[in-house]
Amino acid sequence: MRYALTWSDATIEAIRDVAPTIREFTIRPATGAKAYAPGSHLNVGVIIDGRPDHRSYSLVGAGDGARYRIAVKRHDDSRGGSSYMWSLPVGARLSITEPHNLFPIEYGRPDYLLIAGGIGITPVVSMAAALERAGANWRMIYACKSRGDAAFLDDLQSRFGPRIETRFSEEAARLDIAQEIGSLAPGGQLYLCGPLRLLDAARAEWAKAGRPQADLRFETFASGGLFAPEPFHVKIPRLGVDLNVPVDRTILETLEAAGVAVLSDCRRGECGLCALDVLGVEGQIDHRDVFLSDHEKAHNQKICVCVSRAVGGSITLDTAYRPSNAA
Protein backbone atom coordinates (compact mmCIF):
# COMPACT_ATOMS: atom_id res chain seq x y z
CA MET A 1 0.00 0.00 0.00
CA ARG A 2 1.34 3.42 -0.92
CA TYR A 3 -0.57 5.05 1.88
CA ALA A 4 -3.06 4.14 4.57
CA LEU A 5 -6.41 5.90 4.50
CA THR A 6 -7.35 7.64 7.73
CA TRP A 7 -10.87 9.06 7.70
CA SER A 8 -12.26 12.08 9.52
CA ASP A 9 -15.49 14.09 9.59
CA ALA A 10 -16.10 17.17 7.47
CA THR A 11 -18.92 19.46 6.39
CA ILE A 12 -19.79 20.99 3.03
CA GLU A 13 -19.52 24.72 3.69
CA ALA A 14 -20.35 26.09 0.22
CA ILE A 15 -21.37 24.90 -3.23
CA ARG A 16 -21.18 26.69 -6.57
CA ASP A 17 -21.50 25.65 -10.20
CA VAL A 18 -18.37 26.61 -12.12
CA ALA A 19 -19.60 25.15 -15.43
CA PRO A 20 -22.88 23.54 -16.54
CA THR A 21 -21.68 20.07 -15.52
CA ILE A 22 -19.01 20.95 -12.95
CA ARG A 23 -19.80 21.78 -9.32
CA GLU A 24 -17.29 23.06 -6.79
CA PHE A 25 -17.56 22.01 -3.15
CA THR A 26 -15.88 23.87 -0.29
CA ILE A 27 -15.28 21.37 2.51
CA ARG A 28 -14.41 22.22 6.11
CA PRO A 29 -12.78 19.36 8.05
CA ALA A 30 -13.76 19.11 11.70
CA THR A 31 -10.10 19.21 12.77
CA GLY A 32 -8.82 21.79 10.27
CA ALA A 33 -7.33 21.38 6.82
CA LYS A 34 -3.80 20.07 6.32
CA ALA A 35 -1.26 21.78 4.08
CA TYR A 36 -0.81 20.11 0.70
CA ALA A 37 1.31 20.40 -2.43
CA PRO A 38 -0.05 21.06 -5.95
CA GLY A 39 -1.43 17.92 -7.58
CA SER A 40 -2.86 16.51 -4.34
CA HIS A 41 -6.26 14.87 -3.98
CA LEU A 42 -8.77 13.92 -1.31
CA ASN A 43 -10.59 10.64 -0.93
CA VAL A 44 -14.25 11.31 -0.16
CA GLY A 45 -16.74 8.81 1.23
CA VAL A 46 -19.83 8.32 -0.96
CA ILE A 47 -22.91 6.11 -0.88
CA ILE A 48 -23.64 4.12 -4.06
CA ASP A 49 -26.83 2.06 -4.18
CA GLY A 50 -26.97 2.12 -0.39
CA ARG A 51 -23.43 0.85 0.10
CA PRO A 52 -20.39 2.87 1.25
CA ASP A 53 -17.63 3.56 -1.24
CA HIS A 54 -15.15 6.33 -1.92
CA ARG A 55 -13.94 8.49 -4.78
CA SER A 56 -10.79 10.56 -5.32
CA TYR A 57 -11.06 14.25 -6.24
CA SER A 58 -8.21 16.63 -6.99
CA LEU A 59 -7.85 19.66 -4.77
CA VAL A 60 -8.42 23.00 -6.49
CA GLY A 61 -6.12 25.89 -5.66
CA ALA A 62 -4.05 26.45 -2.55
CA GLY A 63 -5.38 25.57 0.88
CA ASP A 64 -6.15 28.18 3.53
CA GLY A 65 -5.61 25.99 6.57
CA ALA A 66 -9.33 25.65 7.24
CA ARG A 67 -10.98 24.37 4.06
CA TYR A 68 -10.49 22.24 0.97
CA ARG A 69 -11.99 22.81 -2.47
CA ILE A 70 -12.80 20.07 -4.96
CA ALA A 71 -14.74 20.15 -8.22
CA VAL A 72 -16.92 17.27 -9.42
CA LYS A 73 -18.08 16.75 -12.98
CA ARG A 74 -21.51 15.16 -13.35
CA HIS A 75 -21.26 12.09 -15.59
CA ASP A 76 -24.42 10.44 -16.88
CA ASP A 77 -22.55 7.14 -17.28
CA SER A 78 -20.56 7.34 -14.04
CA ARG A 79 -20.43 4.64 -11.36
CA GLY A 80 -22.50 6.85 -9.08
CA GLY A 81 -19.95 9.02 -7.31
CA SER A 82 -20.71 12.23 -9.16
CA SER A 83 -24.47 11.73 -8.83
CA TYR A 84 -24.09 11.28 -5.09
CA MET A 85 -21.92 14.37 -4.70
CA TRP A 86 -24.32 16.48 -6.75
CA SER A 87 -27.20 15.36 -4.50
CA LEU A 88 -25.60 16.87 -1.40
CA PRO A 89 -26.66 20.26 0.00
CA VAL A 90 -24.67 22.83 1.94
CA GLY A 91 -24.29 21.55 5.49
CA ALA A 92 -24.08 17.88 4.49
CA ARG A 93 -21.63 15.74 6.46
CA LEU A 94 -18.84 13.87 4.73
CA SER A 95 -16.02 11.51 5.56
CA ILE A 96 -12.71 12.50 3.98
CA THR A 97 -9.04 11.58 4.15
CA GLU A 98 -6.09 13.88 4.46
CA PRO A 99 -4.60 15.06 1.14
CA HIS A 100 -2.37 12.64 -0.76
CA ASN A 101 -0.17 13.52 -3.72
CA LEU A 102 0.42 11.11 -6.60
CA PHE A 103 0.98 13.94 -9.11
CA PRO A 104 3.75 16.14 -7.67
CA ILE A 105 5.70 18.89 -9.45
CA GLU A 106 9.45 18.55 -9.86
CA TYR A 107 10.88 22.04 -9.62
CA GLY A 108 14.04 23.41 -11.23
CA ARG A 109 13.33 22.44 -14.85
CA PRO A 110 13.96 24.95 -17.68
CA ASP A 111 10.45 24.72 -19.10
CA TYR A 112 7.00 23.41 -18.17
CA LEU A 113 3.92 22.66 -20.24
CA LEU A 114 0.63 22.06 -18.43
CA ILE A 115 -2.22 20.46 -20.39
CA ALA A 116 -5.70 20.15 -18.91
CA GLY A 117 -8.45 18.24 -20.68
CA GLY A 118 -11.93 19.12 -19.39
CA ILE A 119 -12.30 18.36 -15.68
CA GLY A 120 -8.55 17.66 -15.73
CA ILE A 121 -8.17 21.35 -14.95
CA THR A 122 -8.69 20.69 -11.22
CA PRO A 123 -5.10 19.76 -10.21
CA VAL A 124 -3.60 22.06 -12.84
CA VAL A 125 -5.01 25.23 -11.23
CA SER A 126 -2.72 24.90 -8.21
CA MET A 127 0.21 23.77 -10.38
CA ALA A 128 0.01 26.97 -12.42
CA ALA A 129 0.02 29.12 -9.30
CA ALA A 130 2.93 27.20 -7.78
CA LEU A 131 5.08 27.48 -10.90
CA GLU A 132 4.32 31.20 -11.10
CA ARG A 133 5.41 31.69 -7.49
CA ALA A 134 8.59 29.74 -8.22
CA GLY A 135 9.43 32.03 -11.14
CA ALA A 136 9.39 29.11 -13.58
CA ASN A 137 9.00 29.32 -17.33
CA TRP A 138 5.61 27.73 -17.95
CA ARG A 139 2.43 27.85 -19.97
CA MET A 140 -0.89 26.05 -19.88
CA ILE A 141 -3.17 24.67 -22.60
CA TYR A 142 -6.79 24.18 -21.55
CA ALA A 143 -8.69 21.92 -23.96
CA CYS A 144 -12.41 21.17 -23.79
CA LYS A 145 -15.58 21.26 -25.85
CA SER A 146 -16.55 24.90 -25.45
CA ARG A 147 -15.71 28.09 -23.57
CA GLY A 148 -18.81 27.59 -21.44
CA ASP A 149 -17.49 24.21 -20.28
CA ALA A 150 -14.14 25.65 -19.16
CA ALA A 151 -14.35 25.84 -15.37
CA PHE A 152 -12.04 28.39 -13.68
CA LEU A 153 -10.97 29.86 -17.04
CA ASP A 154 -11.82 33.49 -16.27
CA ASP A 155 -9.84 33.39 -13.03
CA LEU A 156 -6.85 31.73 -14.70
CA GLN A 157 -6.77 34.25 -17.54
CA SER A 158 -7.08 37.22 -15.19
CA ARG A 159 -4.21 35.94 -13.04
CA PHE A 160 -1.83 34.60 -15.67
CA GLY A 161 -2.82 36.31 -18.91
CA PRO A 162 -1.15 34.95 -22.07
CA ARG A 163 0.34 31.99 -20.26
CA ILE A 164 -3.14 30.41 -20.52
CA GLU A 165 -4.00 29.11 -23.99
CA THR A 166 -7.29 27.47 -24.95
CA ARG A 167 -8.33 24.85 -27.47
CA PHE A 168 -12.12 24.58 -27.80
CA SER A 169 -13.40 21.94 -30.23
CA GLU A 170 -16.59 23.92 -30.90
CA GLU A 171 -14.38 26.77 -32.16
CA ALA A 172 -12.41 24.36 -34.37
CA ALA A 173 -9.29 24.92 -32.27
CA ARG A 174 -7.42 21.64 -32.30
CA LEU A 175 -4.81 20.58 -29.77
CA ASP A 176 -1.72 19.48 -31.73
CA ILE A 177 0.11 17.36 -29.18
CA ALA A 178 3.15 16.75 -31.40
CA GLN A 179 3.60 20.46 -32.07
CA GLU A 180 3.27 21.38 -28.40
CA ILE A 181 5.81 18.77 -27.33
CA GLY A 182 8.16 20.00 -30.05
CA SER A 183 8.02 23.52 -28.64
CA LEU A 184 9.01 22.39 -25.13
CA ALA A 185 12.62 23.20 -24.28
CA PRO A 186 15.08 20.31 -23.80
CA GLY A 187 14.85 19.11 -20.22
CA GLY A 188 11.32 20.50 -19.91
CA GLN A 189 8.44 18.56 -18.44
CA LEU A 190 4.85 18.01 -19.51
CA TYR A 191 2.15 17.71 -16.84
CA LEU A 192 -1.14 16.42 -18.21
CA CYS A 193 -4.49 15.63 -16.66
CA GLY A 194 -7.31 14.57 -18.92
CA PRO A 195 -9.17 11.69 -20.53
CA LEU A 196 -7.52 8.46 -21.62
CA ARG A 197 -7.54 9.32 -25.35
CA LEU A 198 -5.62 12.53 -24.69
CA LEU A 199 -3.12 10.72 -22.49
CA ASP A 200 -2.58 7.95 -25.04
CA ALA A 201 -1.91 10.55 -27.75
CA ALA A 202 0.54 12.42 -25.52
CA ARG A 203 2.41 9.24 -24.58
CA ALA A 204 2.76 8.22 -28.23
CA GLU A 205 4.03 11.62 -29.35
CA TRP A 206 6.35 11.92 -26.35
CA ALA A 207 7.97 8.62 -27.29
CA LYS A 208 8.26 9.65 -30.95
CA ALA A 209 10.03 12.84 -29.89
CA GLY A 210 12.59 10.79 -27.95
CA ARG A 211 11.84 12.58 -24.71
CA PRO A 212 12.72 10.91 -21.39
CA GLN A 213 9.71 8.96 -20.20
CA ALA A 214 10.11 10.31 -16.66
CA ASP A 215 9.53 13.88 -17.88
CA LEU A 216 5.94 13.14 -18.91
CA ARG A 217 3.86 13.36 -15.73
CA PHE A 218 0.17 12.58 -15.89
CA GLU A 219 -3.04 11.81 -14.10
CA THR A 220 -6.17 10.52 -15.79
CA PHE A 221 -9.74 9.62 -14.92
CA ALA A 222 -10.36 6.11 -13.66
CA SER A 223 -13.81 6.15 -15.30
CA GLY A 224 -12.57 7.10 -18.76
CA GLY A 225 -12.27 4.53 -21.53
CA LEU A 226 -12.40 4.15 -25.28
CA PHE A 227 -15.97 2.82 -25.17
CA ALA A 228 -19.12 3.71 -23.28
CA PRO A 229 -19.54 1.34 -20.32
CA GLU A 230 -21.99 -1.52 -20.79
CA PRO A 231 -22.91 -4.57 -18.69
CA PHE A 232 -20.96 -7.77 -19.26
CA HIS A 233 -20.20 -11.08 -17.54
CA VAL A 234 -17.03 -11.96 -15.66
CA LYS A 235 -16.25 -15.65 -15.25
CA ILE A 236 -13.71 -17.46 -13.08
CA PRO A 237 -14.19 -21.17 -13.95
CA ARG A 238 -11.96 -22.51 -11.18
CA LEU A 239 -14.21 -20.85 -8.60
CA GLY A 240 -17.48 -21.50 -10.42
CA VAL A 241 -18.00 -17.73 -10.71
CA ASP A 242 -20.21 -16.20 -13.41
CA LEU A 243 -21.27 -12.69 -12.46
CA ASN A 244 -22.92 -9.78 -14.21
CA VAL A 245 -20.89 -6.57 -14.03
CA PRO A 246 -23.33 -3.65 -14.26
CA VAL A 247 -22.56 -0.30 -15.83
CA ASP A 248 -22.02 1.39 -12.47
CA ARG A 249 -19.67 -1.22 -10.95
CA THR A 250 -16.17 -2.36 -11.75
CA ILE A 251 -15.01 -5.97 -12.05
CA LEU A 252 -13.17 -5.51 -8.76
CA GLU A 253 -16.27 -4.28 -6.93
CA THR A 254 -18.39 -7.06 -8.43
CA LEU A 255 -15.93 -9.76 -7.36
CA GLU A 256 -15.59 -8.30 -3.87
CA ALA A 257 -19.37 -8.19 -3.45
CA ALA A 258 -19.46 -11.91 -4.33
CA GLY A 259 -16.81 -12.72 -1.73
CA VAL A 260 -13.88 -13.09 -4.13
CA ALA A 261 -10.89 -11.28 -2.62
CA VAL A 262 -8.60 -9.41 -5.01
CA LEU A 263 -5.47 -7.52 -3.99
CA SER A 264 -5.82 -3.83 -4.82
CA ASP A 265 -4.53 -0.43 -3.79
CA CYS A 266 -5.06 2.67 -5.93
CA ARG A 267 -8.36 1.70 -7.59
CA ARG A 268 -7.41 4.22 -10.28
CA GLY A 269 -5.68 1.93 -12.80
CA GLU A 270 -2.23 3.14 -11.80
CA CYS A 271 -0.51 0.62 -9.50
CA GLY A 272 -1.26 -2.70 -11.24
CA LEU A 273 -1.78 -4.61 -7.99
CA CYS A 274 -5.24 -5.80 -9.06
CA ALA A 275 -4.14 -7.11 -12.50
CA LEU A 276 -5.61 -10.58 -13.15
CA ASP A 277 -4.86 -13.17 -15.82
CA VAL A 278 -7.18 -13.16 -18.84
CA LEU A 279 -8.13 -16.66 -20.01
CA GLY A 280 -10.49 -15.51 -22.75
CA VAL A 281 -12.77 -12.70 -23.88
CA GLU A 282 -15.91 -12.57 -25.98
CA GLY A 283 -15.87 -9.14 -27.57
CA GLN A 284 -12.94 -6.98 -26.53
CA ILE A 285 -11.26 -5.44 -23.50
CA ASP A 286 -11.53 -1.71 -22.86
CA HIS A 287 -8.21 -1.16 -21.08
CA ARG A 288 -8.72 1.93 -18.90
CA ASP A 289 -5.55 1.70 -16.83
CA VAL A 290 -2.25 3.51 -17.21
CA PHE A 291 -0.19 0.67 -15.69
CA LEU A 292 -0.04 -1.91 -18.49
CA SER A 293 2.12 -1.08 -21.52
CA ASP A 294 0.64 -0.76 -25.00
CA HIS A 295 2.22 -4.13 -25.84
CA GLU A 296 0.60 -5.80 -22.83
CA LYS A 297 -2.79 -4.29 -23.65
CA ALA A 298 -2.57 -5.47 -27.26
CA HIS A 299 -1.95 -9.07 -26.12
CA ASN A 300 -4.85 -9.05 -23.61
CA GLN A 301 -3.16 -11.40 -21.15
CA LYS A 302 -3.77 -9.14 -18.13
CA ILE A 303 -6.52 -6.75 -17.05
CA CYS A 304 -6.56 -4.20 -14.23
CA VAL A 305 -9.94 -5.04 -12.76
CA CYS A 306 -10.27 -1.82 -10.76
CA VAL A 307 -11.03 0.22 -13.90
CA SER A 308 -10.93 -1.83 -17.13
CA ARG A 309 -14.00 -3.48 -18.64
CA ALA A 310 -15.18 -5.85 -21.35
CA VAL A 311 -17.26 -4.70 -24.31
CA GLY A 312 -19.59 -6.89 -26.35
CA GLY A 313 -19.84 -10.04 -24.25
CA SER A 314 -17.90 -11.51 -21.37
CA ILE A 315 -14.43 -12.01 -19.98
CA THR A 316 -12.93 -15.11 -18.35
CA LEU A 317 -10.28 -14.58 -15.68
CA ASP A 318 -8.20 -16.41 -13.13
CA THR A 319 -7.07 -15.21 -9.73
CA ALA A 320 -4.77 -16.35 -6.96
CA TYR A 321 -7.69 -16.23 -4.53
CA ARG A 322 -8.35 -19.51 -2.73
CA PRO A 323 -11.52 -19.82 -0.59
CA SER A 324 -10.82 -20.75 3.02
CA ASN A 325 -12.74 -24.03 2.58
CA ALA A 326 -10.76 -25.03 -0.52
CA ALA A 327 -8.87 -28.30 -0.33
Summary of the structure (lengths in Angstrom):
residues: 327
radius of gyration: 20.4
end to end distance: 29.7
largest distance: 67.5
contacts: 1003
relative contact order: 0.12
helix: 24%
strand: 35%
